[in-house]
Amino acid sequence: MDSHARILVAGAGGMVGSAVVRHLQAEGFTRVLAPSRAELDLTDQAAINAYFEHERPEYAFLAAGRVGGILANSTRPADFIRDNLLIQALVIDAAHRYGVRKLLDLGSSCIYPKQAPQPMIEDCLLTSALEPTNEWYAVAKIAGLKMCQAFHRQYGFNAVSLMPTNLYGPGDNFDLENSHVLPAMLRKFHDAKESGAPEVVLWGTGSPRREFLFVEDLADACLFVMRNYDGEPFLNVGTGQDLSIRELAEMVADVTGFSGLIKWDATMPDGTPRKLLDVSRLQALGWKARTPLPEGIRVSYAWFLEHRATVRGA
């Protein structure tokens, strides 16, 4: 990518999109297009077509979508499948029709079966049933990566897909109603410390194992793949290491300074027993995550404290 190329970041207001914008600007790209949700409704076909026709981006990062944790996925399935299908279909199609040279689509490790072999290699996609608590989001994301593959195969359109593991970092959503597990823990433990609460109750048993990738590392991976990979097969992106939710809770409690009891509500769902990505294909291309989890959590918590007045859910 030339430093003067017009580069669209769809979803620039979100955690991932804003990280991609920061990395592009830090590397000297001077024509980054980062429309806000108010400036461009990504579920509006006419608006998207008009934007692409006027701005003519040469490259596009598709980092937009409706995201959330178990509660949000379980209570708003229609919103999750409708909005994500619309965004992906409209942006990918417009990118092809208006001459974008390359598009990078960001999916999710939720695409894999609930009982997928661990670590999850790309080839286990669609081999068995999905996790019921997030299948609506997963189906939409599978459709997105398949759409990229279809446009790649039929039209020769250079559309590639990355499947990140669980993400966290600056710009995260800390709303307890629809956030993911790590930011929700940060918020819960912070609030308990501030209020002097003797305990924090968390969902499930604490036994599931999860992998977490710092969002700045993901942004770095996005630029790496945009520069170095043009294949039709999608790629996993993660750290290649996991830990139990119980271990994560202890780590977050330590970072926030909460010293009370941690209790587990086993009547609430755990979700998928384990989610660890096999990242060997991306690593073989020359990319590897760099941020240790404790360090990333400390940076995330510092960002939360600095932005409490305006952060989502605070």
C-alpha positions, -999 to +999 in steps of 0.1 A: +000+000+000+013+034-010+014+060+019-010+082-002-035+055-010-071+061+000-078+036+028-113+030+042-117+017+078-154+007+081-162+007+118-136+032+127-155+043+158-152+008+174-124-007+194-109-026+164-115+000+138-100+028+159-069+007+166-065+001+128-068+038+122-041+045+148-017+020+132-023+034+097-016+069+108+014+059+129+029+042+098+025+074+077-007+068+057-021+102+050-055+095+034-073+073+059-111+074+055-127+069+089-164+078+087-184+077+119-217+059+122-235+092+120-216+100+087-222+066+071-249+040+080-233+007+070-267-010+068-280+015+042-272+004+006-278+037-010-256+055+015-228+030+011-230+032-027-229+070-027-199+070-003-179+045-024-187+064-056-176+097-041-146+087-020-132+058-042-112+040-016-083+018-029-082-004+002-108-013+028-107-027+063-141-041+073-140-039+111-177-030+116-204-051+131-227-057+160-208-074+188-216-085+224-213-112+250-235-142+259-263-120+273-266-098+243-264-127+218-290-146+237-315-118+240-311-100+206-305-128+181-324-110+153-303-078+157-270-098+156-278-118+125-295-090+105-270-062+112-239-082+106-253-098+074-263-064+061-230-047+068-209-075+053-230-079+022-232-043+014-196-033+021-180-063+003-203-059-027-197-021-030-159-026-026-159-049-055-182-028-077-163+005-071-128-008-077-113-014-043-079-031-049-081-052-017-105-057+012-097-072+046-127-086+065-126-093+102-146-122+115-145-140+149-135-173+164-172-178+172-175-193+138-161-226+150-181-256+163-188-258+200-169-291+202-142-282+177-108-299+183-084-277+203-066-257+192-090-249+164-075-250+129-092-232+100-102-265+084-126-274+113-151-248+101-186-262+095-177-297+107-203-298+136-228-277+155-222-242+167-223-229+203-260-221+208-254-189+229-238-171+199-249-190+168-267-160+153-235-139+153-215-169+142-237-177+112-234-141+101-196-141+104-194-174+085-215-158+057-190-129+056-159-150+051-177-172+026-188-141+007-151-129+005-141-164-008-170-163-033-160-129-047-124-140-047-132-171-067-159-157-091-146-122-098-109-124-088-116-097-061-088-096-036-109-100-004-092-118+025-106-127+060-090-128+094-107-147+123-095-131+156-098-147+190-114-128+219-103-092+218-098-065+245-081-032+248-085+006+246-120+016+233-136-016+246-173-018+256-177-019+294-215-021+295-224-051+317-255-058+295-236-064+263-199-065+268-175-094+265-160-112+295-128-094+300-141-058+299-171-069+320-147-083+346-127-050+346-159-030+352-173-054+379-141-056+399-135-018+396-171-010+408-167-035+436-135-019+448-149+016+445-180+007+465-162-015+491-183-046+481-170-078+498-175-100+468-180-102+431-203-128+415-194-140+380-213-162+356-207-199+352-182-221+368-150-204+358-137-236+341-140-227+304-107-217+288-103-187+266-076-170+245-073-132+245-056-109+220-048-073+226-065-051+201-033-032+191-017-066+182-048-073+160-044-040+142-008-048+136-019-082+122-044-065+099-017-043+083+006-073+080-020-094+062-031-065+040+006-062+028+016-099+027-014-122+020-037-125-009-051-161-005-087-172-006-085-193+026-091-173+058-066-171+086-068-173+124-052-146+144-045-149+181-018-156+207-019-194+206-022-194+244-052-197+267-062-197+304-093-205+324-119-179+331-112-184+368-075-176+362-085-145+342-107-133+370-078-136+395-056-116+371-082-089+366-089-086+403-051-081+409-049-054+382-079-035+396-069-039+432-100-058+443-092-080+473-127-094+481-142-128+473-149-141+438-180-162+436-193-182+407-230-186+397-230-221+382-267-217+373-256-193+344-241-206+312-204-211+306-205-210+268-181-230+248-158-252+270-126-241+253-117-217+225-080-217+215-070-209+179-043-227+159-024-197+146+004-216+129-006-205+094-003-168+102+028-173+122+043-192+092+038-160+072+059-141+097+035-125+122+032-132+160+014-114+188+036-094+211+016-082+241+015-104+273-020-106+288-012-090+322+004-060+304-026-057+280-050-058+309-031-030+327-032-008+296-069-015+292-077-007+328-056+025+326-076+035+295-109+028+313-099+050+343-089+078+320-121+077+299-146+068+326-167+099+319-174+089+283-167+052+280-195+029+270-211+013+301-192+033+326 
